[in-house]
Amino acid sequence: MFSIQKIVLLLVFLLTLFSNACSQTSDDIESELNPELNLDSRLNLILDRKKIICGINGASPGISFEEPNGRYTGLDVDICRALAAALFDDPEAVEYVKLDSTRRFAALIQNQIDVLSRNTTWTLKRDGAVGIAFGPTIFYDSQAVMVRKDGTIRKLSHFQNKSICVEDGTITALNLDDKMQELDILYGKIVLKDTSNTYKPYEDEKCDGVTADRSQLIVRKSQLQNPDDHIILELEEREQISKEPLGPAVADGDSQWFDIVQWVVFALIEAEELGITQANIDQLENSKNPAIRRFLGKEGELGAGLGISNDFAKRVIKHVGNYEEIYDRNLGAKSQFKEPRGLNALWKDGGLLYSPPFR
């Protein structure tokens, strides 16, 4: 039989255990669940190498393009630069690898590149079966068709018994097949190996139209000999071909590197929402706004949780800018394309861009 004294001592012990468990914060629990850094992790390989290897297209102005001086520019390129800024405080610590659409996934899976930032559509098969993981969408796109202005084609049904050029190794050709089958349109499909070869036959009138993501068509139209001789069709709702969420991707199997890529992208979006720009970021160092202080790494340990510098988001914005700044200089108001934000506006402005909380 237990004595009263032993029962009291047992109750005190149990209450102490319960109290300690309840006082444990979510941060404590997350710390306990956070595994030791894998010495063979992608992050460690990149840090040892002192640069990021980034797979890009390299032939699409505004998206990713090698300028005559050898410098790379574009929306996809700025994602690579943002990652380098986060890791090295240097947006130029990047090696760019040009990849056509047939080689891009193999290069990623075989560890020839660290990240693929090449106007690539997020699909279930690619996410599930190919062995890659997609970061946040950086451009909400759709498939479109370009034709000659002086022709008679103004909608998909006008392609009956006509031909369309399309790039090999993309879902663009599959999307087109699905839509034409749905609409019962008999057409010819000319499949070409890479982006450059896709537009030359179209310009030489060897096909009646060319299809790709709308963003790519906008860029490619500007490169044709007589851009004003061509139009991008505004398809009616029943003829809309596809949704094309484009974003960076990494190889499956390294959750830490995946987390870094996605939170660097989120930093671009969150900075725009918080009103943090390249121009004002230094002035915000003494901000009393807790959200801004956390974002800049002045409070908390958000960067440490990813295994990188606590001020990684500040580095990104200081060197590369927020999402609005990146969009405007590459595709928007400050570029040659003047493409409206549309779906690529912040959620509060009627778009789809949204970042989880930085806390």
Secondary structure by P-SEA (a helix, b strand, c coil): cccaaaaaaaaaaaaaaaaaaaaccaaaaaaaaccccccccaaaaaaaacbbbbbcccccccccccccccccccaaaaaaaaaaaacccccccbbbbbbccccaaaaaaacccccccccccccccccccccccccccccccccbbbbbcccccccccccccbbbbbbcccaaaaaaaaaaaaabbbbbbbbbccaaaaaaaaaacccccccccaaaaaaaaaaccccccbbbbbccccccccccbbbbbbbcccaaaaaaaaaaaaaaaaaaaacccccccccccccccaaaaaaaccccccccccccccaaaaaaaaccccaaaaaaacccccccccccccccccccccccccccccc
